[in-house]
Amino acid sequence: MTLKEKKKSLRKSVRRVFKKDNIVKAVIIFATVILILTSILPYLL
């Protein structure tokens, strides 16, 4: 697999990720991860 092919497949996967519903999913996952981290971190520190 050449560098050009890798870039092409990477762009395709990025495009797939950046469809509307996937952005919403990513934001929700991101928010839950932040919530979990902020609730756990004070106990770890």
Residue frames as a rotation matrix with the C-alpha (Angstrom) as fourth column:
MET 1
0.577 0.816 0.000 0.00
0.816 -0.577 0.000 0.00
0.000 0.000 -1.000 0.00
THR 2
-0.370 -0.741 0.561 1.56
0.727 -0.607 -0.322 3.27
0.578 0.289 0.763 -1.11
LEU 3
-0.823 -0.005 -0.569 1.35
0.424 -0.672 -0.607 6.56
-0.379 -0.741 0.555 0.73
LYS 4
-0.830 0.536 -0.156 -1.13
-0.516 -0.631 0.579 7.89
0.212 0.561 0.800 -1.86
GLU 5
-0.280 0.742 -0.609 -3.45
0.099 0.654 0.750 4.93
0.955 0.150 -0.256 -1.32
LYS 6
-0.498 0.046 -0.866 -3.22
0.855 0.190 -0.482 5.35
0.143 -0.981 -0.134 2.43
LYS 7
-0.940 0.130 -0.314 -4.17
-0.045 -0.964 -0.262 9.01
-0.337 -0.232 0.912 2.15
LYS 8
-0.612 0.747 -0.258 -7.14
-0.479 -0.092 0.873 8.13
0.629 0.658 0.414 -0.06
SER 9
-0.160 0.557 -0.815 -8.46
0.500 0.757 0.420 5.49
0.851 -0.340 -0.400 2.33
LEU 10
-0.705 -0.144 -0.694 -7.85
0.694 -0.336 -0.636 7.83
-0.142 -0.931 0.337 5.25
ARG 11
-0.916 0.388 -0.105 -9.89
-0.402 -0.894 0.198 10.55
-0.017 0.223 0.975 3.54
LYS 12
-0.351 0.816 -0.459 -12.68
-0.170 0.426 0.888 8.07
0.921 0.390 -0.010 2.87
SER 13
-0.223 0.242 -0.944 -12.81
0.841 0.538 -0.061 7.00
0.493 -0.807 -0.324 6.51
VAL 14
-0.896 -0.105 -0.432 -12.68
0.327 -0.813 -0.481 10.63
-0.300 -0.572 0.763 7.64
ARG 15
-0.742 0.666 -0.075 -15.59
-0.530 -0.516 0.673 11.43
0.410 0.539 0.736 5.34
ARG 16
-0.185 0.678 -0.711 -17.51
0.283 0.730 0.622 8.47
0.941 -0.086 -0.327 6.71
VAL 17
-0.491 -0.074 -0.868 -16.88
0.869 0.023 -0.494 9.66
0.057 -0.997 0.053 10.27
PHE 18
-0.901 0.012 -0.433 -17.92
0.103 -0.965 -0.241 13.22
-0.420 -0.262 0.869 9.48
LYS 19
-0.498 0.853 0.157 -21.41
0.306 0.003 0.952 12.40
0.811 0.522 -0.263 8.32
LYS 20
-0.134 0.500 0.855 -24.05
-0.593 -0.732 0.335 14.18
0.794 -0.462 0.395 10.41
ASP 21
0.826 0.560 -0.066 -25.16
-0.285 0.516 0.808 11.23
0.487 -0.648 0.586 12.57
ASN 22
0.397 -0.751 -0.528 -21.58
0.739 0.603 -0.302 10.19
0.545 -0.270 0.794 13.24
ILE 23
-0.493 -0.511 0.704 -20.66
0.029 -0.818 -0.574 13.71
0.869 -0.263 0.419 14.40
VAL 24
0.308 0.703 0.642 -23.54
-0.722 -0.267 0.639 13.58
0.620 -0.660 0.425 16.88
LYS 25
0.879 -0.017 -0.477 -22.38
0.220 0.902 0.372 10.15
0.424 -0.432 0.796 18.09
ALA 26
-0.065 -0.995 -0.073 -18.82
0.673 0.011 -0.739 11.38
0.736 -0.097 0.670 18.47
VAL 27
-0.366 -0.013 0.930 -19.94
-0.401 -0.900 -0.170 14.44
0.840 -0.435 0.325 20.44
ILE 28
0.686 0.686 0.241 -22.08
-0.549 0.271 0.791 12.29
0.478 -0.675 0.562 22.75
ILE 29
0.677 -0.508 -0.532 -19.23
0.579 0.814 -0.042 9.83
0.455 -0.280 0.845 23.34
PHE 30
-0.333 -0.840 0.428 -16.80
0.396 -0.536 -0.746 12.72
0.856 -0.079 0.511 23.90
ALA 31
-0.041 0.414 0.909 -19.16
-0.653 -0.700 0.289 14.37
0.756 -0.582 0.299 26.40
THR 32
0.908 0.407 -0.098 -19.71
-0.209 0.645 0.735 11.14
0.362 -0.647 0.671 28.34
VAL 33
0.307 -0.879 -0.365 -15.97
0.741 0.462 -0.487 10.48
0.597 -0.121 0.793 28.48
ILE 34
-0.472 -0.460 0.752 -15.38
-0.028 -0.845 -0.534 13.99
0.881 -0.273 0.386 29.83
LEU 35
0.384 0.701 0.601 -18.15
-0.704 -0.199 0.681 13.55
0.597 -0.685 0.418 32.41
ILE 36
0.884 -0.094 -0.457 -16.70
0.276 0.895 0.351 10.22
0.376 -0.437 0.817 33.53
LEU 37
-0.066 -0.998 -0.009 -13.19
0.683 -0.039 -0.729 11.67
0.727 -0.054 0.684 33.72
THR 38
-0.374 -0.064 0.925 -14.29
-0.356 -0.911 -0.207 14.73
0.856 -0.407 0.318 35.69
SER 39
0.652 0.653 0.385 -16.18
-0.621 0.170 0.765 12.54
0.434 -0.738 0.517 38.15
ILE 40
0.856 -0.362 -0.370 -13.31
0.443 0.882 0.162 10.05
0.268 -0.302 0.915 38.59
LEU 41
0.141 -0.919 0.367 -10.24
0.347 -0.302 -0.888 12.31
0.927 0.252 0.276 38.45
PRO 42
0.232 -0.076 0.970 -10.74
-0.729 -0.673 0.122 14.04
0.644 -0.735 -0.211 41.83
TYR 43
0.913 0.132 0.386 -10.62
-0.367 0.676 0.639 10.61
-0.176 -0.725 0.666 43.51
LEU 44
0.741 -0.670 0.049 -7.48
0.612 0.644 -0.459 9.59
0.276 0.370 0.887 41.64
LEU 45
0.138 -0.722 0.678 -5.54
0.100 -0.671 -0.735 12.78
0.985 0.169 -0.021 42.32
